[in-house]
Amino acid sequence: MAEDWEWLRGQLPSSEVPEALRVPTASPALNLGVQVIGSNIVGNDVVELAAQYMAEDARFELWIGSHEPPLGFRQQFERGRASFEGMLAAYEAWVAFETAYQASGRQIDQVRDERERLKTALRKASDALVRARIE
């Protein structure tokens, strides 16, 4: 392996994008937000966090595309990896919430813990996108 690519050795492979996040757009992050917002099973506080996450993802993509000088592959990889991991954690929290909600007989008061974990995961995913732009 060339020295310029030596940093890739030992990197854990990124998980693939879950099938459910491949549509309706080309952006898994936006698709996650669409699922959460469009579900009609979350309150406005969760909708706000999902929308904030979508906005931070758009800001991140704009920043990457307009960075001067352009970021190298390694810089893009490192910043993108953190945002990808945040998206996966938020998706896992969303699936856990949705699953618990359905299992509870659609009783929102019985899934408070899962709802709080979803909110926390969305905040952390947004924060990861912000940090990727300022680090």
C-alpha positions as CSV (number, residue, x, y, z in Angstrom):
1,M,0.0,0.0,0.0
2,A,1.4,3.4,-0.9
3,E,2.4,5.6,2.0
4,D,-0.3,8.1,1.1
5,W,-2.9,5.4,1.7
6,E,-1.3,3.8,4.7
7,W,-3.8,5.5,7.0
8,L,-6.6,3.4,5.6
9,R,-4.9,0.2,6.9
10,G,-6.7,-1.0,10.0
11,Q,-9.8,1.2,9.5
12,L,-12.9,-0.6,10.4
13,P,-15.2,-1.0,7.3
14,S,-18.2,1.3,7.5
15,S,-21.5,-0.5,7.8
16,E,-23.6,-0.4,4.7
17,V,-26.5,2.0,4.6
18,P,-29.6,0.2,5.8
19,E,-32.0,-0.6,3.0
20,A,-34.8,1.5,4.6
21,L,-32.6,4.6,4.2
22,R,-32.0,4.3,0.5
23,V,-35.2,5.9,-0.5
24,P,-37.0,8.3,-1.3
25,T,-33.8,10.4,-1.9
26,A,-30.2,9.7,-2.5
27,S,-29.3,11.0,1.0
28,P,-29.6,8.5,3.8
29,A,-29.6,11.3,6.4
30,L,-32.5,13.1,4.7
31,N,-34.4,9.8,4.3
32,L,-34.1,9.2,8.0
33,G,-35.5,12.6,8.7
34,V,-38.4,12.0,6.3
35,Q,-39.2,8.7,8.0
36,V,-39.3,10.3,11.5
37,I,-41.2,13.4,10.4
38,G,-43.6,11.5,8.2
39,S,-44.4,8.9,10.8
40,N,-47.1,10.8,12.6
41,I,-46.1,9.0,15.8
42,V,-43.7,11.5,17.2
43,G,-44.3,14.9,18.8
44,N,-43.3,18.3,17.6
45,D,-40.1,18.2,19.7
46,V,-38.9,15.1,17.9
47,V,-40.0,16.6,14.5
48,E,-37.9,19.7,15.4
49,L,-34.8,17.6,16.2
50,A,-35.2,15.5,13.0
51,A,-35.6,18.7,10.9
52,Q,-32.5,20.2,12.7
53,Y,-30.6,17.0,11.8
54,M,-31.6,17.3,8.2
55,A,-30.6,21.0,8.1
56,E,-27.2,20.2,9.7
57,D,-26.6,17.5,7.1
58,A,-27.4,20.0,4.3
59,R,-25.0,22.5,5.9
60,F,-22.3,19.8,6.1
61,E,-22.7,18.8,2.5
62,L,-22.6,22.5,1.4
63,W,-19.5,23.0,3.5
64,I,-17.7,20.0,2.0
65,G,-18.6,21.1,-1.5
66,S,-17.4,24.6,-1.1
67,H,-14.4,24.2,1.1
68,E,-11.3,26.1,0.0
69,P,-9.0,24.6,-0.6
70,P,-10.9,21.5,-1.4
71,L,-10.6,18.8,1.2
72,G,-8.5,15.8,0.4
73,F,-9.9,12.3,0.3
74,R,-8.6,11.5,3.8
75,Q,-10.2,14.7,5.3
76,Q,-13.5,14.0,3.6
77,F,-13.4,10.4,4.8
78,E,-12.6,11.3,8.5
79,R,-15.4,13.9,8.6
80,G,-17.9,11.8,6.7
81,R,-17.2,8.8,8.9
82,A,-18.3,10.6,12.1
83,S,-21.4,11.9,10.5
84,F,-22.2,8.4,9.1
85,E,-21.8,6.8,12.5
86,G,-24.1,9.5,14.0
87,M,-26.7,8.7,11.3
88,L,-26.5,5.0,12.0
89,A,-27.0,5.6,15.8
90,A,-30.0,7.8,15.1
91,Y,-31.5,5.3,12.8
92,E,-31.0,2.5,15.3
93,A,-32.8,4.7,17.9
94,W,-35.6,5.4,15.5
95,V,-36.1,1.7,14.7
96,A,-36.1,0.9,18.5
97,F,-38.7,3.6,19.1
98,E,-40.9,2.6,16.2
99,T,-40.7,-1.1,17.2
100,A,-41.5,-0.4,20.8
101,Y,-44.3,1.9,19.8
102,Q,-45.9,-0.8,17.7
103,A,-45.3,-3.5,20.4
104,S,-47.0,-1.3,23.0
105,G,-50.2,-1.3,21.0
106,R,-49.4,2.2,19.9
107,Q,-49.4,3.6,23.4
108,I,-47.0,6.6,23.3
109,D,-46.9,6.9,27.1
110,Q,-45.3,3.4,27.3
111,V,-42.3,4.3,25.1
112,R,-41.0,7.3,26.9
113,D,-37.5,5.9,27.3
114,E,-37.2,4.9,23.6
115,R,-38.5,8.4,22.7
116,E,-35.8,10.1,24.9
117,R,-33.1,7.9,23.4
118,L,-34.3,8.9,19.9
119,K,-34.1,12.5,20.8
120,T,-30.6,12.1,22.3
121,A,-29.4,10.2,19.2
122,L,-30.8,12.9,16.8
123,R,-29.1,15.6,18.9
124,K,-25.8,13.7,18.9
125,A,-26.0,13.1,15.1
126,S,-26.6,16.8,14.6
127,D,-23.7,17.7,16.9
128,A,-21.4,15.3,15.0
129,L,-22.2,17.2,11.7
130,V,-21.5,20.5,13.4
131,R,-18.2,19.3,14.9
132,A,-17.1,17.9,11.5
133,R,-17.3,21.4,10.0
134,I,-15.3,23.1,12.8
135,E,-12.6,20.5,13.6
